[in-house]
Protein backbone atom coordinates (compact mmCIF):
# COMPACT_ATOMS: atom_id res chain seq x y z
CA UNK A 1 0.00 0.00 0.00
CA UNK A 2 2.72 2.40 1.01
CA UNK A 3 4.53 2.72 -2.31
CA UNK A 4 1.28 3.28 -4.23
CA UNK A 5 0.25 5.98 -1.76
CA UNK A 6 3.60 7.63 -2.23
CA UNK A 7 3.24 7.30 -5.99
CA UNK A 8 -0.19 8.95 -6.05
CA UNK A 9 1.10 11.69 -3.77
CA UNK A 10 3.98 12.24 -6.16
CA UNK A 11 1.60 12.33 -9.09
CA UNK A 12 -0.67 14.86 -7.42
CA UNK A 13 2.37 16.96 -6.53
CA UNK A 14 3.57 16.89 -10.11
CA UNK A 15 0.18 18.10 -11.37
CA UNK A 16 0.05 20.91 -8.80
CA UNK A 17 3.54 22.01 -9.80
CA UNK A 18 2.61 21.89 -13.48
CA UNK A 19 -0.50 24.01 -12.85
CA UNK A 20 1.54 26.45 -10.79
CA UNK A 21 3.96 26.87 -13.69
CA UNK A 22 1.48 26.94 -16.55
CA UNK A 23 -1.79 28.44 -15.30
CA UNK A 24 -0.64 32.08 -14.97
CA UNK A 25 0.32 32.02 -18.64
CA UNK A 26 -2.97 30.40 -19.66
CA UNK A 27 -5.00 33.15 -17.95
CA UNK A 28 -4.38 35.18 -21.10
CA UNK A 29 -6.63 32.83 -23.07
CA UNK A 30 -10.01 33.64 -21.35
CA UNK A 31 -9.04 37.30 -20.96
CA UNK A 32 -8.37 37.57 -24.69
CA UNK A 33 -11.92 36.38 -25.35
CA UNK A 34 -13.62 39.07 -23.25
CA UNK A 35 -16.16 41.22 -25.14
CA UNK A 36 -15.28 44.24 -22.94
CA UNK A 37 -12.88 47.07 -23.79
CA UNK A 38 -10.64 46.55 -20.79
CA UNK A 39 -8.69 43.61 -19.32
CA UNK A 40 -11.28 41.39 -17.66
CA UNK A 41 -12.49 37.81 -17.38
CA UNK A 42 -15.41 37.15 -19.76
CA UNK A 43 -18.71 36.38 -18.00
CA UNK A 44 -20.75 34.07 -20.19
CA UNK A 45 -20.11 36.04 -23.37
CA UNK A 46 -17.14 35.52 -25.63
CA UNK A 47 -15.82 37.59 -28.48
CA UNK A 48 -12.97 37.47 -30.98
CA UNK A 49 -12.99 41.28 -31.42
CA UNK A 50 -9.59 41.69 -29.79
CA UNK A 51 -8.03 39.13 -32.13
CA UNK A 52 -9.65 40.98 -35.01
CA UNK A 53 -8.20 44.22 -33.75
CA UNK A 54 -4.80 42.62 -33.29
CA UNK A 55 -4.63 41.30 -36.83
CA UNK A 56 -6.04 44.41 -38.48
CA UNK A 57 -4.01 46.93 -36.48
CA UNK A 58 -1.11 48.27 -38.50
CA UNK A 59 0.82 49.04 -35.32
CA UNK A 60 0.51 45.54 -33.88
CA UNK A 61 1.32 43.87 -37.18
CA UNK A 62 4.36 46.08 -37.65
CA UNK A 63 5.55 45.15 -34.15
CA UNK A 64 5.16 41.46 -34.98
CA UNK A 65 7.24 42.01 -38.10
CA UNK A 66 9.91 44.02 -36.30
CA UNK A 67 10.21 41.47 -33.51
CA UNK A 68 10.47 38.70 -36.09
CA UNK A 69 13.24 40.50 -38.00
CA UNK A 70 15.18 41.23 -34.80
CA UNK A 71 14.70 37.76 -33.31
CA UNK A 72 15.63 35.95 -36.54
CA UNK A 73 18.75 38.10 -37.04
CA UNK A 74 19.72 37.65 -33.38
CA UNK A 75 19.21 33.92 -33.62
CA UNK A 76 21.33 33.68 -36.77
CA UNK A 77 24.19 35.83 -35.43
CA UNK A 78 24.19 34.29 -31.95
CA UNK A 79 24.13 30.77 -33.40
CA UNK A 80 27.12 31.43 -35.63
CA UNK A 81 29.12 33.16 -32.88
CA UNK A 82 28.14 30.77 -30.10
CA UNK A 83 28.83 27.66 -32.19
CA UNK A 84 32.25 28.88 -33.30
CA UNK A 85 33.05 29.86 -29.69
CA UNK A 86 32.00 26.46 -28.37
CA UNK A 87 34.02 24.58 -30.98
CA UNK A 88 37.05 26.80 -30.42
CA UNK A 89 36.94 26.37 -26.63
CA UNK A 90 36.45 22.62 -27.07
CA UNK A 91 39.45 22.40 -29.41
CA UNK A 92 41.77 24.42 -27.17
CA UNK A 93 40.45 22.85 -23.96
CA UNK A 94 42.94 24.12 -21.37
CA UNK A 95 42.42 25.77 -18.02
CA UNK A 96 42.58 29.16 -19.78
CA UNK A 97 39.74 28.18 -22.08
CA UNK A 98 37.63 27.54 -18.97
CA UNK A 99 38.36 31.11 -17.80
CA UNK A 100 37.41 32.42 -21.24
CA UNK A 101 34.24 30.34 -21.12
CA UNK A 102 33.29 31.85 -17.75
CA UNK A 103 33.76 35.33 -19.22
CA UNK A 104 31.64 34.47 -22.23
CA UNK A 105 28.83 33.33 -19.97
CA UNK A 106 28.80 36.67 -18.12
CA UNK A 107 26.01 38.27 -20.19
CA UNK A 108 23.76 35.47 -18.95
CA UNK A 109 24.74 35.96 -15.31
CA UNK A 110 24.77 39.74 -15.05
CA UNK A 111 21.31 41.15 -14.21
CA UNK A 112 19.70 42.31 -17.44
CA UNK A 113 18.99 45.74 -16.03
CA UNK A 114 22.74 46.32 -15.69
CA UNK A 115 23.38 45.11 -19.22
CA UNK A 116 20.58 47.43 -20.34
CA UNK A 117 22.28 50.45 -18.73
CA UNK A 118 25.60 49.49 -20.27
CA UNK A 119 24.06 49.15 -23.74
CA UNK A 120 22.30 52.51 -23.30
CA UNK A 121 25.54 54.30 -22.36
CA UNK A 122 27.50 52.63 -25.15
CA UNK A 123 24.92 52.81 -27.92
CA UNK A 124 24.46 56.62 -27.62
CA UNK A 125 27.95 57.58 -28.83
CA UNK A 126 27.89 54.79 -31.38
CA UNK A 127 24.62 56.06 -32.82
CA UNK A 128 22.98 52.67 -32.40
CA UNK A 129 20.17 53.82 -30.12
CA UNK A 130 16.65 53.12 -31.42
CA UNK A 131 17.89 51.19 -34.45
CA UNK A 132 17.46 47.62 -35.69
CA UNK A 133 21.21 47.13 -35.63
CA UNK A 134 21.45 48.33 -32.01
CA UNK A 135 18.76 45.92 -30.84
CA UNK A 136 20.09 43.00 -32.85
CA UNK A 137 23.61 43.54 -31.48
CA UNK A 138 22.38 43.86 -27.88
CA UNK A 139 20.19 40.77 -28.16
CA UNK A 140 23.00 38.83 -29.84
CA UNK A 141 25.31 39.63 -26.94
CA UNK A 142 22.68 38.34 -24.51
CA UNK A 143 21.83 35.24 -26.57
CA UNK A 144 25.29 34.02 -27.59
CA UNK A 145 25.98 32.39 -24.18
CA UNK A 146 22.81 30.32 -24.62
CA UNK A 147 24.17 28.88 -27.86
CA UNK A 148 27.58 28.41 -26.25
CA UNK A 149 25.97 26.31 -23.52
CA UNK A 150 23.83 24.12 -25.79
CA UNK A 151 26.58 23.49 -28.35
CA UNK A 152 29.13 22.79 -25.60
CA UNK A 153 26.73 20.24 -24.15
CA UNK A 154 26.53 18.52 -27.54
CA UNK A 155 30.32 18.62 -27.88
CA UNK A 156 30.71 16.91 -24.51
CA UNK A 157 29.22 13.79 -26.13
CA UNK A 158 31.31 14.17 -29.29
CA UNK A 159 34.05 11.57 -29.66
CA UNK A 160 37.33 13.48 -30.15
CA UNK A 161 38.61 10.50 -32.11
CA UNK A 162 36.22 11.50 -34.92
CA UNK A 163 38.12 14.77 -35.26
CA UNK A 164 41.44 12.92 -35.26
CA UNK A 165 40.10 10.49 -37.84
CA UNK A 166 39.05 13.35 -40.10
CA UNK A 167 42.44 15.08 -39.83
CA UNK A 168 44.24 11.77 -40.31
CA UNK A 169 42.28 11.24 -43.54
CA UNK A 170 43.58 14.54 -44.86
CA UNK A 171 40.89 17.06 -43.90
CA UNK A 172 41.98 20.52 -42.78
CA UNK A 173 40.62 22.04 -39.57
CA UNK A 174 37.89 23.90 -41.38
CA UNK A 175 36.78 20.93 -43.48
CA UNK A 176 36.71 18.85 -40.28
CA UNK A 177 34.48 21.40 -38.55
CA UNK A 178 32.12 21.59 -41.51
CA UNK A 179 31.89 17.92 -42.44
CA UNK A 180 32.34 16.09 -39.13
CA UNK A 181 31.92 18.32 -36.07
CA UNK A 182 28.93 20.44 -37.16
CA UNK A 183 26.78 17.50 -38.30
CA UNK A 184 27.48 15.80 -34.97
CA UNK A 185 26.50 18.78 -32.80
CA UNK A 186 23.48 19.78 -34.89
CA UNK A 187 20.95 19.14 -32.09
CA UNK A 188 22.86 21.56 -29.85
CA UNK A 189 23.07 24.15 -32.61
CA UNK A 190 19.33 23.89 -33.29
CA UNK A 191 18.48 24.15 -29.58
CA UNK A 192 20.78 27.16 -29.25
CA UNK A 193 19.17 28.86 -32.25
CA UNK A 194 15.73 28.29 -30.77
CA UNK A 195 16.71 29.63 -27.34
CA UNK A 196 18.37 32.66 -28.92
CA UNK A 197 15.23 33.35 -30.94
CA UNK A 198 12.99 33.12 -27.89
CA UNK A 199 15.29 35.29 -25.79
CA UNK A 200 15.17 38.07 -28.36
CA UNK A 201 11.48 37.55 -29.17
CA UNK A 202 10.34 38.31 -25.59
CA UNK A 203 13.20 40.55 -24.44
CA UNK A 204 11.83 43.70 -22.76
CA UNK A 205 14.34 45.13 -20.26
CA UNK A 206 17.14 46.00 -22.66
CA UNK A 207 14.64 46.85 -25.38
CA UNK A 208 12.96 49.47 -23.16
CA UNK A 209 16.31 51.19 -22.65
CA UNK A 210 17.61 51.28 -26.20
CA UNK A 211 14.52 51.70 -28.39
CA UNK A 212 12.15 54.61 -28.59
CA UNK A 213 10.09 55.43 -31.70
CA UNK A 214 11.48 53.87 -34.83
CA UNK A 215 11.86 50.38 -33.39
CA UNK A 216 8.83 49.12 -31.50
CA UNK A 217 9.03 45.42 -30.75
CA UNK A 218 6.11 43.25 -29.74
CA UNK A 219 7.02 42.92 -26.02
CA UNK A 220 7.39 46.70 -25.93
CA UNK A 221 3.95 47.24 -27.45
CA UNK A 222 2.43 44.78 -24.99
CA UNK A 223 4.17 46.53 -22.13
CA UNK A 224 2.75 49.87 -23.24
CA UNK A 225 -0.66 48.34 -23.88
CA UNK A 226 -0.91 47.14 -20.30
CA UNK A 227 0.61 50.21 -18.70
CA UNK A 228 -1.33 52.85 -20.58
CA UNK A 229 -4.77 51.58 -21.50
CA UNK A 230 -5.28 48.01 -20.17
CA UNK A 231 -6.22 47.00 -23.70
CA UNK A 232 -7.31 43.29 -24.02
CA UNK A 233 -5.52 43.21 -27.40
CA UNK A 234 -2.46 42.55 -25.24
CA UNK A 235 -4.06 39.30 -24.07
CA UNK A 236 -4.85 38.36 -27.67
CA UNK A 237 -1.23 39.02 -28.60
CA UNK A 238 -0.12 36.93 -25.62
CA UNK A 239 -2.27 34.03 -26.82
CA UNK A 240 -0.74 34.27 -30.28
CA UNK A 241 2.74 34.26 -28.71
CA UNK A 242 1.94 31.24 -26.56
CA UNK A 243 0.61 29.42 -29.61
CA UNK A 244 3.74 30.26 -31.64
CA UNK A 245 6.00 29.13 -28.80
CA UNK A 246 4.16 25.82 -28.44
CA UNK A 247 4.36 25.26 -32.20
CA UNK A 248 8.11 26.01 -32.18
CA UNK A 249 8.71 23.58 -29.32
CA UNK A 250 6.63 20.85 -30.93
CA UNK A 251 8.64 21.22 -34.14
CA UNK A 252 11.86 21.13 -32.11
CA UNK A 253 10.72 18.08 -30.15
CA UNK A 254 9.85 16.23 -33.36
CA UNK A 255 13.21 17.13 -34.89
CA UNK A 256 15.22 16.09 -31.86
CA UNK A 257 13.22 12.88 -31.44
CA UNK A 258 14.06 12.04 -35.02
CA UNK A 259 17.73 12.67 -34.18
CA UNK A 260 17.45 10.57 -31.04
CA UNK A 261 15.94 7.71 -33.04
CA UNK A 262 18.94 7.68 -35.36
CA UNK A 263 21.19 7.63 -32.29
CA UNK A 264 19.41 4.92 -30.33
CA UNK A 265 19.52 2.49 -33.21
CA UNK A 266 23.28 2.28 -32.52
CA UNK B 1 65.32 1.40 -45.00
CA UNK B 2 62.00 3.07 -44.67
CA UNK B 3 62.01 5.50 -41.81
CA UNK B 4 63.55 6.21 -38.44
CA UNK B 5 62.06 7.71 -35.41
CA UNK B 6 63.28 8.35 -31.94
CA UNK B 7 60.45 8.81 -29.49
CA UNK B 8 59.08 8.36 -26.01
CA UNK B 9 62.35 7.60 -24.15
CA UNK B 10 65.42 7.70 -26.38
CA UNK B 11 63.74 5.11 -28.51
CA UNK B 12 65.09 4.48 -31.95
CA UNK B 13 63.40 2.23 -34.45
CA UNK B 14 63.75 1.54 -38.17
CA UNK B 15 60.69 0.32 -39.95
CA UNK B 16 61.08 -1.58 -43.21
CA UNK B 17 58.93 -0.84 -46.21
CA UNK B 18 55.94 -3.17 -46.43
CA UNK B 19 56.51 -4.89 -43.11
CA UNK B 20 53.94 -5.76 -40.49
CA UNK B 21 55.40 -4.29 -37.32
CA UNK B 22 53.67 -4.70 -33.98
CA UNK B 23 54.14 -2.54 -30.92
CA UNK B 24 53.37 -4.84 -28.04
CA UNK B 25 53.21 -3.89 -24.41
CA UNK B 26 51.02 -3.66 -21.34
CA UNK B 27 48.83 -0.59 -20.90
CA UNK B 28 50.93 2.44 -20.02
CA UNK B 29 53.96 1.14 -21.89
CA UNK B 30 53.81 3.99 -24.39
CA UNK B 31 52.80 2.02 -27.47
CA UNK B 32 49.74 4.12 -28.29
CA UNK B 33 51.70 7.29 -27.49
CA UNK B 34 54.30 6.23 -30.01
CA UNK B 35 51.60 5.60 -32.61
CA UNK B 36 49.99 8.99 -31.94
CA UNK B 37 53.39 10.63 -32.39
CA UNK B 38 53.81 8.91 -35.75
CA UNK B 39 50.29 9.99 -36.76
CA UNK B 40 51.11 13.56 -35.74
CA UNK B 41 48.56 13.97 -32.96
CA UNK B 42 51.22 14.28 -30.28
CA UNK B 43 54.24 16.53 -30.56
CA UNK B 44 57.63 15.16 -29.70
CA UNK B 45 59.88 17.30 -27.54
CA UNK B 46 63.15 16.11 -29.02
CA UNK B 47 64.38 13.71 -31.65
CA UNK B 48 63.04 13.06 -35.10
CA UNK B 49 60.43 11.07 -36.96
CA UNK B 50 61.10 10.69 -40.63
CA UNK B 51 59.64 9.00 -43.68
CA UNK B 52 61.99 8.12 -46.54
CA UNK B 53 64.61 10.28 -44.77
CA UNK B 54 62.35 13.35 -44.84
CA UNK B 55 61.48 14.68 -41.41
CA UNK B 56 57.83 14.72 -40.31
CA UNK B 57 58.42 17.19 -37.48
CA UNK B 58 56.05 20.12 -37.92
CA UNK B 59 53.98 18.30 -40.54
CA UNK B 60 50.32 18.34 -39.35
CA UNK B 61 48.43 15.01 -39.26
CA UNK B 62 46.37 15.86 -42.34
CA UNK B 63 49.53 16.29 -44.44
CA UNK B 64 51.23 13.08 -43.32
CA UNK B 65 49.19 10.74 -45.50
CA UNK B 66 49.19 7.94 -42.96
CA UNK B 67 46.10 5.76 -42.80
CA UNK B 68 44.88 4.98 -39.32
CA UNK B 69 42.44 2.52 -37.81
CA UNK B 70 41.41 3.92 -34.45
CA UNK B 71 40.57 2.09 -31.28
CA UNK B 72 36.76 1.91 -31.43
CA UNK B 73 37.02 2.69 -35.20
CA UNK B 74 35.87 6.36 -35.04
CA UNK B 75 33.57 5.96 -38.04
CA UNK B 76 31.61 9.10 -38.92
CA UNK B 77 28.14 8.25 -37.58
CA UNK B 78 26.25 10.61 -39.91
CA UNK B 79 27.79 9.21 -43.10
CA UNK B 80 27.07 6.00 -44.99
CA UNK B 81 29.71 3.29 -45.30
CA UNK B 82 30.39 4.54 -48.83
CA UNK B 83 30.89 8.15 -47.70
CA UNK B 84 33.08 7.06 -44.79
CA UNK B 85 35.36 5.12 -47.11
CA UNK B 86 35.45 7.86 -49.73
CA UNK B 87 36.07 10.66 -47.20
CA UNK B 88 39.85 10.84 -47.64
CA UNK B 89 39.52 11.11 -51.42
CA UNK B 90 36.64 13.56 -51.27
CA UNK B 91 38.57 15.97 -49.00
CA UNK B 92 41.42 15.69 -51.54
CA UNK B 93 38.96 16.94 -54.19
CA UNK B 94 39.28 13.76 -56.24
CA UNK B 95 36.71 13.65 -59.10
CA UNK B 96 33.55 11.85 -58.05
CA UNK B 97 33.75 9.15 -60.72
CA UNK B 98 37.23 8.24 -59.53
CA UNK B 99 36.11 8.11 -55.89
CA UNK B 100 33.23 5.81 -56.80
CA UNK B 101 35.55 3.36 -58.55
CA UNK B 102 38.05 3.35 -55.69
CA UNK B 103 35.33 2.96 -53.03
CA UNK B 104 33.94 -0.04 -54.94
CA UNK B 105 37.42 -1.58 -54.92
CA UNK B 106 37.75 -1.05 -51.19
CA UNK B 107 34.26 -2.44 -50.53
CA UNK B 108 35.28 -5.53 -52.44
CA UNK B 109 38.58 -5.78 -50.54
CA UNK B 110 36.75 -5.90 -47.21
CA UNK B 111 33.72 -7.83 -48.55
CA UNK B 112 31.13 -5.19 -47.72
CA UNK B 113 29.61 -4.46 -51.14
CA UNK B 114 26.05 -5.03 -49.95
CA UNK B 115 26.45 -2.70 -46.95
CA UNK B 116 27.62 0.38 -48.87
CA UNK B 117 24.55 2.49 -48.14
CA UNK B 118 24.16 1.64 -44.47
CA UNK B 119 25.12 3.86 -41.58
CA UNK B 120 27.87 2.63 -39.23
CA UNK B 121 25.36 2.04 -36.40
CA UNK B 122 23.58 -0.52 -38.59
CA UNK B 123 26.69 -2.70 -38.77
CA UNK B 124 28.15 -5.32 -36.44
CA UNK B 125 31.48 -4.74 -34.68
CA UNK B 126 33.39 -6.84 -37.18
CA UNK B 127 31.82 -5.00 -40.11
CA UNK B 128 32.61 -1.62 -38.57
CA UNK B 129 36.19 -2.73 -38.15
CA UNK B 130 36.36 -3.57 -41.86
CA UNK B 131 34.86 -0.20 -42.81
CA UNK B 132 37.52 1.51 -40.69
CA UNK B 133 40.20 -0.49 -42.48
CA UNK B 134 38.80 0.31 -45.92
CA UNK B 135 38.51 4.00 -45.03
CA UNK B 136 42.13 4.11 -43.90
CA UNK B 137 43.42 2.28 -46.99
CA UNK B 138 41.27 4.06 -49.58
CA UNK B 139 43.82 6.78 -50.36
CA UNK B 140 46.66 4.24 -50.68
CA UNK B 141 48.75 5.52 -47.77
CA UNK B 142 52.35 4.30 -47.57
CA UNK B 143 51.85 3.45 -43.90
CA UNK B 144 48.80 2.15 -42.04
CA UNK B 145 48.62 2.70 -38.28
CA UNK B 146 46.35 0.38 -36.32
CA UNK B 147 45.54 1.13 -32.68
CA UNK B 148 44.21 -2.05 -31.03
CA UNK B 149 41.80 -2.56 -33.94
CA UNK B 150 40.51 -5.89 -32.65
CA UNK B 151 40.09 -4.86 -29.01
CA UNK B 152 36.31 -4.53 -29.23
CA UNK B 153 35.69 -7.89 -30.91
CA UNK B 154 34.92 -11.18 -29.20
CA UNK B 155 37.60 -13.83 -29.15
CA UNK B 156 36.32 -16.05 -31.96
CA UNK B 157 35.77 -13.14 -34.33
CA UNK B 158 39.18 -11.79 -33.44
CA UNK B 159 40.98 -14.86 -34.78
CA UNK B 160 38.97 -14.63 -37.99
CA UNK B 161 39.73 -10.94 -38.45
CA UNK B 162 43.44 -11.55 -37.75
CA UNK B 163 43.51 -13.82 -40.79
CA UNK B 164 41.68 -11.22 -42.91
CA UNK B 165 44.07 -8.49 -41.79
CA UNK B 166 47.11 -10.57 -42.67
CA UNK B 167 45.59 -11.35 -46.03
CA UNK B 168 44.86 -7.68 -46.72
CA UNK B 169 48.40 -6.75 -45.67
CA UNK B 170 49.78 -9.21 -48.21
CA UNK B 171 47.53 -7.89 -50.94
CA UNK B 172 47.99 -4.12 -50.51
CA UNK B 173 51.69 -4.20 -49.57
CA UNK B 174 51.35 -1.21 -47.26
CA UNK B 175 53.54 -0.94 -44.16
CA UNK B 176 51.42 -1.84 -41.13
CA UNK B 177 52.25 -0.48 -37.68
CA UNK B 178 50.03 -2.35 -35.29
CA UNK B 179 49.52 -1.60 -31.60
CA UNK B 180 48.23 -4.31 -29.29
CA UNK B 181 48.56 -5.68 -25.79
CA UNK B 182 47.56 -9.16 -26.96
CA UNK B 183 50.66 -11.35 -27.28
CA UNK B 184 48.89 -13.95 -29.41
CA UNK B 185 47.91 -11.30 -31.93
CA UNK B 186 51.46 -10.02 -32.00
CA UNK B 187 52.95 -13.49 -32.49
CA UNK B 188 50.55 -14.66 -35.15
CA UNK B 189 50.42 -11.57 -37.37
CA UNK B 190 53.70 -9.69 -37.29
CA UNK B 191 56.89 -9.75 -39.29
CA UNK B 192 58.56 -8.04 -36.36
CA UNK B 193 57.43 -7.25 -32.84
CA UNK B 194 58.59 -4.38 -30.66
CA UNK B 195 58.09 -5.19 -26.99
CA UNK B 196 57.59 -1.94 -25.08
CA UNK B 197 57.82 -1.28 -21.39
CA UNK B 198 57.58 2.03 -19.50
CA UNK B 199 58.01 4.14 -22.63
CA UNK B 200 61.11 2.33 -23.83
CA UNK B 201 61.81 -0.52 -26.21
CA UNK B 202 62.53 -3.74 -24.37
CA UNK B 203 63.35 -5.93 -27.36
CA UNK B 204 62.79 -5.99 -31.12
CA UNK B 205 62.70 -9.07 -33.27
CA UNK B 206 60.67 -11.53 -35.30
CA UNK B 207 58.06 -13.41 -33.27
CA UNK B 208 60.27 -16.51 -33.38
CA UNK B 209 63.37 -14.65 -32.22
CA UNK B 210 61.47 -13.06 -29.37
CA UNK B 211 59.94 -16.32 -28.27
CA UNK B 212 63.05 -18.45 -28.60
CA UNK B 213 65.66 -15.90 -27.56
CA UNK B 214 64.17 -13.48 -25.05
CA UNK B 215 66.75 -11.04 -23.72
CA UNK B 216 65.05 -10.08 -20.48
CA UNK B 217 62.74 -11.47 -17.87
CA UNK B 218 60.11 -9.01 -19.03
CA UNK B 219 60.26 -10.16 -22.66
CA UNK B 220 60.21 -13.81 -21.67
CA UNK B 221 57.29 -13.33 -19.31
CA UNK B 222 55.23 -11.03 -21.51
CA UNK B 223 55.50 -12.99 -24.75
CA UNK B 224 54.36 -16.47 -23.79
CA UNK B 225 54.91 -18.11 -20.42
CA UNK B 226 58.25 -18.76 -18.88
CA UNK B 227 59.92 -20.31 -15.84
CA UNK B 228 62.95 -18.53 -14.47
CA UNK B 229 65.91 -20.49 -13.16
CA UNK B 230 68.39 -18.66 -10.97
CA UNK B 231 71.46 -20.82 -11.34
CA UNK B 232 75.05 -20.21 -10.29
CA UNK B 233 76.18 -18.68 -13.58
CA UNK B 234 73.09 -16.59 -14.24
CA UNK B 235 69.35 -16.26 -14.79
CA UNK B 236 67.69 -18.50 -17.36
CA UNK B 237 64.27 -18.52 -19.03
CA UNK B 238 62.77 -21.94 -19.62
CA UNK B 239 59.47 -22.32 -21.50
CA UNK B 240 56.96 -24.71 -19.83
CA UNK B 241 56.61 -26.88 -22.96
CA UNK B 242 60.35 -27.45 -23.20
CA UNK B 243 60.51 -29.41 -19.96
CA UNK B 244 60.07 -33.18 -20.07
CA UNK B 245 58.52 -34.84 -17.09
CA UNK B 246 58.43 -38.46 -15.88
CA UNK B 247 57.52 -40.35 -12.74
CA UNK B 248 60.37 -40.51 -10.22
CA UNK B 249 63.09 -42.89 -11.43
CA UNK B 250 61.56 -43.26 -14.90
CA UNK B 251 63.40 -40.30 -16.44
CA UNK B 252 66.80 -40.64 -18.07
CA UNK B 253 69.39 -38.28 -16.51
CA UNK B 254 66.96 -36.00 -14.65
CA UNK B 255 68.11 -32.41 -14.10
CA UNK B 256 65.85 -31.85 -11.16
CA UNK B 257 63.39 -33.76 -9.10
CA UNK B 258 60.31 -32.34 -7.50
CA UNK B 259 56.86 -32.88 -6.11
CA UNK B 260 53.69 -32.23 -8.11
CA UNK B 261 51.66 -29.39 -6.62
CA UNK B 262 48.70 -29.39 -8.99
CA UNK B 263 47.60 -30.67 -12.37
CA UNK B 264 45.25 -28.82 -14.73
CA UNK B 265 43.86 -30.50 -17.82
CA UNK B 266 43.49 -28.36 -20.98
CA UNK B 267 42.74 -31.01 -23.61
CA UNK B 268 45.84 -30.88 -25.78
CA UNK B 269 48.10 -30.33 -22.80
CA UNK B 270 48.09 -30.77 -19.05
CA UNK B 271 49.76 -28.09 -16.96
CA UNK B 272 51.71 -29.59 -14.09
CA UNK B 273 53.05 -27.32 -11.33
CA UNK B 274 56.13 -28.92 -9.77
CA UNK B 275 57.79 -27.78 -6.55
CA UNK B 276 61.57 -28.24 -6.79
CA UNK B 277 64.30 -27.64 -4.25
CA UNK B 278 66.66 -25.96 -6.71
CA UNK B 279 64.34 -23.58 -8.57
CA UNK B 280 61.11 -23.28 -6.58
CA UNK B 281 57.87 -23.87 -8.44
CA UNK B 282 58.18 -24.77 -12.13
CA UNK B 283 55.37 -24.87 -14.66
CA UNK B 284 55.50 -27.82 -17.03
CA UNK B 285 53.20 -28.16 -20.05
CA UNK B 286 52.84 -31.81 -20.95
CA UNK B 287 51.77 -32.66 -24.51
CA UNK B 288 49.01 -35.19 -23.81
CA UNK B 289 49.55 -37.05 -27.08
CA UNK B 290 53.34 -37.44 -26.82
CA UNK B 291 53.29 -38.12 -23.09
CA UNK B 292 50.04 -39.76 -21.99
CA UNK B 293 51.18 -40.27 -18.38
CA UNK B 294 48.65 -38.97 -15.87
CA UNK B 295 50.19 -37.02 -13.02
CA UNK B 296 48.59 -36.34 -9.67
CA UNK B 297 49.28 -33.94 -6.87
CA UNK B 298 51.81 -35.13 -4.29
CA UNK B 299 53.63 -37.41 -6.71
CA UNK B 300 57.44 -37.18 -7.02
CA UNK B 301 58.66 -36.54 -10.57
CA UNK B 302 61.86 -36.20 -12.60
CA UNK B 303 62.34 -33.12 -14.81
CA UNK B 304 64.54 -33.11 -17.92
CA UNK B 305 65.40 -30.56 -20.60
CA UNK B 306 67.91 -30.07 -23.34
CA UNK B 307 70.80 -27.68 -22.81
CA UNK B 308 69.63 -25.15 -25.37
CA UNK B 309 66.05 -25.15 -24.01
CA UNK B 310 67.07 -22.80 -21.21
CA UNK B 311 67.99 -19.32 -22.49
CA UNK B 312 70.40 -17.25 -20.44
CA UNK B 313 68.98 -13.78 -19.71
CA UNK B 314 71.64 -12.41 -17.38
CA UNK B 315 75.09 -13.61 -16.40
CA UNK B 316 75.84 -13.54 -12.68
CA UNK B 317 78.06 -10.65 -11.72
CA UNK B 318 81.21 -12.27 -10.46
Interface residues (C-beta under 8 A of the other chain):
Chain A: X159 X161 X162 X164 X165 X166 X167 X168 X169 X170 X171 X172 X175 X179 X180 X183 X184 X262 X263 X265 X266
Chain B: X39 X41 X60 X61 X62 X63 X64 X65 X66 X67 X68 X70 X71 X72 X74 X75 X76 X77 X78 X87 X88 X91 X92 X119 X121 X122 X135 X136 X139
